[in-house]
Amino acid sequence: MKKLIYSTLGLMITASMILMGCGGGSGGGGSTPETPKPTITFLNTAGYISTNVSRLNTGATANLLFGMVVTSTIDLKSITVTRNYEGSGEVVILTKNVPSNSKNFQIDVMDTLNAALKGKYVYSFKATDNDATTNSNSLEITATGALLEVADQKIYNNFGTGFGGYDLINGENISNADASNVARRDIRDNSSSSVISKSWTSSNGTTFIKDPPTITWDQMDSEAKLKSAFDLNAGSASANVTGLDGVTGTLILAKVTRASSTRYFMIRVTGIVDAAGANGDYVLFDYKF
């Protein structure tokens, strides 16, 4: 009988030890604590921008002020602030090393909108600690304002050596041979010979409406009217424009979408030059946005 009791007791102790061992193993196999990151917030007192906002763009008076506040459990190393206009790429507007042994840091960040560039600006605020751990926060500023008119622009014959592409947002001739600018090719000349084709296409999804009925150049004096005119005639929108015959006053509405932001343009063709060879060929135009 005693042997039976001892034997049973031995089994109970062994089972208890196995259970304790399993429990200990489970506790040791938990997830690794997440690496702490700097926290970035913004001052929300008068004069500071702390949320996504729309701002009337009047050039030098369109000043932006952000109050960047960084806190961390690890000593901070540096901060960086960048601006990205309409998805065209980040531009660094501020970098600064944080004073040593600082876990809290605050700085005013200022910038001024370009009077010629309405649309969406994304500001990214980044902080790095001494363990090389980085975190970021961002704010979106949508610039609005009166339409800007740009005159006497040229799109050259794509078959020649000139700039056969055009970036409407930045008002810039660009090369169709440069693989880095495909996302900016709102307009691309369609020529395939030394005779200019008098037609355009798009490389980035831009769509056009040629000669929208009852729409005049002078009528289009606000962003809201440009959008309304395009929406009214959206059924005839196309990625191609043909028959640019050089008649002064030929009108084209354009819808450009980049980085989830949509812009509307009115283009007025004012002339076409088809010189000998391809290099001297171009379409002359004005536009507003």
N, C-alpha and C positions, 0 to 999 in steps of 0.2 A: 504493500500500500504506500509506504514511504517513497519507494522508488517511483511509483506512478505520480505522486505529488511533485517530487523533485523534477521528474521528466516534464511534467506539464508546466511547472514554473519556469524551467529552462526555455521551453518553447515560447512562453509569454514574453520573457526578457529579450529573446532574440528578435521576436516580431516587433517589440517596442523599439529596439535599436535600429531595425530596418526602416521603420516609419520615421524615426527621428532623422536618420540619414537622408531619406527622401525629402523630408521637409527642408533640411538644410540646403540640399542641392538646388531645390526650387528657388529658395530665397537668393542664392548666389547667382542664379541665371537671369536676373531681371535686366531691363533695358538700361543702357548707359545714359546718365544724365545729359541733357542737352547742353552744349557749350553756350554760356551766357553771351549775349550780343549787346552792343551799345543800343540805347533807346533814343530815338530822335523825335522830338515834338516841336511845336511852333508857338511863339508868343501870340496871343489873341487879343492884345490890348490895342487901343486906337492907333491907327497908322500902319499896323502890321497886317500882312496877308497870312492867314492861317488855314484857309480852305480853298478849294477850287473855285475860281471866280472868273467873270467876264470883266474886261477893262477897256474903256474907251481909249483908243490909241490916237493920241495927238502929238506923237513925236517926243520931243524933249520933256513934255509935261507928263508923259506916261511912265513915271518912275515907279518901280516896284521895291518894296521893303519887306524882307522876311526876318523874323527873329528865330534863329536856329538854336534849339536847346538840346544838349546831349548829356545823357547820364549813363554811367557804366559801373559794373562791379570790378572791372579791371582798369588799370590806368590807361587813359586814352593816348593815342599817338598822333592822329591827324584827322582832318576833315577835308572833304572835296565837294564842291557844288558845280553842277553842270546844267546847261540849257540845251534842249533839243526842240528845234522849230520844225513842225510838221513832219517829223520822222526823218529829217535830213541828216541826223547824226548829232552826237553829244559834243558840245563845246564847253570847255572848262572855263568858268568865270571866277572861281576862287579855290585856292588850296592853302591850307595853313597847318603848321605843326602845333599841336596842343602843348601848353607848358607841362613840364614833367610832374609826375605825381598828382595828376588831375583826373578825377573820376567824374567831374561835372564841368561842363564848358558851355558858354553861351556867346553867340556872335551875331551881329547884324549883317545881313547880306543884301546888297542893293544891285539893281539892274535897271536898264532903260530899254523900252521896246523900240524897235526900228519902225519909224513912221510909215515905211513902205510895205511892211510885212504884217498883215492881219492874219488871224488864224490861231492855231493852238500851239502854245509853248509849254513844254514839260520841264519843270525844274526838279532835279534829283539831288538830294542832300545825303551825303555818305559820310560815315564815321568808322574809323578803324582803331582798335585798341592795341596794346603792346603784345598781345598774343596773336596778332595778325587776323583777328576776327572782325569782319566788316558787316555793317547793317546800313540800310538806306530807307528813306521816306521820300515821297514826291508830292508836288502840287502842280495843277494844271491851270494855266492862265490863257483864256481865250480873248484875243484882241479883236475889237470891233471898231468901226468908224466909217467916215465918208469914203466913197469909192476913190481909188487912185487911178489916174489915167497915165498910160505909158504909150508914147508915140514913136513912130518910125522904127519899128523893129523888123528884122529880116530873118527869114528861114531860107537857107541856101539849098541848092540842088544836092540831094543826098549822094548823087553819083560823082560829085566833085570833091575837092579837098576842103571845102568850107564846112561850117557847122550846120548839119542837116537836121538837128534837133533843137527843141526849145523847152525850157522850164518856165511855165507861166507864173508859178508862185514866186520864184526868185528873180524873174525877169532876166533870164540869162540864156544865151546861145550855148548849146552843148553838142558834143560830137557823138554821132551814132556808133562810132567805132570804139568808144570807151565803155567797157563792160561794167564799170563801177557806177555809171549814172543811169542805168536802165529804169530805176524807180522814179527818176525825175523827168523822163522823156514824155511830157504831156503831149507834145506835137512832134511828129517825125515826117519829114518830107518823103513822098512816095516815089520819087523819080528813080528810074533804073537805066537811064541813058543821058546823053548830053542835052536832050530836050527836056525841059522841066515839065513834070507831069501835071502840074496845077492841081495836085491832090495831096491830102494829108492823112496820116493814120496816127495811132497812139501805141506806145510800147508799155504803158502802165495801167491800162483800163480806163483812161479818160474817154468820155463820150462827147459827141458834138451834135448840134442841131443847126443846120444851115438855113439861113433866111427864114426865121420863125415868123409866121404871119402876124401882121398888125403890130409888130414890135419895132421900135425905132431906137437909134443910138441915144438920143437925148432923154428918152423915157427912163432909161436904166441909170438911176442915180442913187441906188441903195442896194445893199446886199440882199435885203428882203425881196426887192423887185427882180433881181437877177434869179433868185431861187424860184420865185413864183412863175417867171417867164419860162424857165426850163421845165418845171413840173407841168405846166399847162401844155407843153409840146413834147413831153417825154416819150410819147409813142413813136416819134420820128427820130429819136436819138440813135446815133451810130458811132462806132469806133473809127469811121472813115468819113472824110469830107472830099467830095469830088467836084469838078467843074468850077474851080476857082479861076474865073475867066478874066480877072483883072479889072472888072467894073468897080469903080470907086463906090464904096458904101456897102459892098457885100458883107452881110452880118453873119456871125457864127456864135452861138452860145456853147460854152464848154463847161463840163462838170468834172472836177478833179477830186479824187479821193486818195488821201495818203494818211497812213498811221491813224486810221479810223476817223479822220477829220475830212469833211467835204467842203469844197470851195467852188464858187460859180464865177464865170468870166464872160464878158462880151468882147468879141473880136471883130474888128472892121478891116477888111482887106482894102488896101488903097492903091495897089499896083502890083504888076508882075513883070520882071525883067528876064527875058530869055536870050542871053547873049550867045555869041559863038563859043562852043565848048560848054562845059558844065560849071566851071569855077566861077563864072560871073552871073549865074542864074540865082534869082531869089524871089520870094514873095514878100512884099512890103505890107506891114499892117500896124494898126494901133489896137490897144486893148485896155479894158478897165476892169477893176475888181475891188 
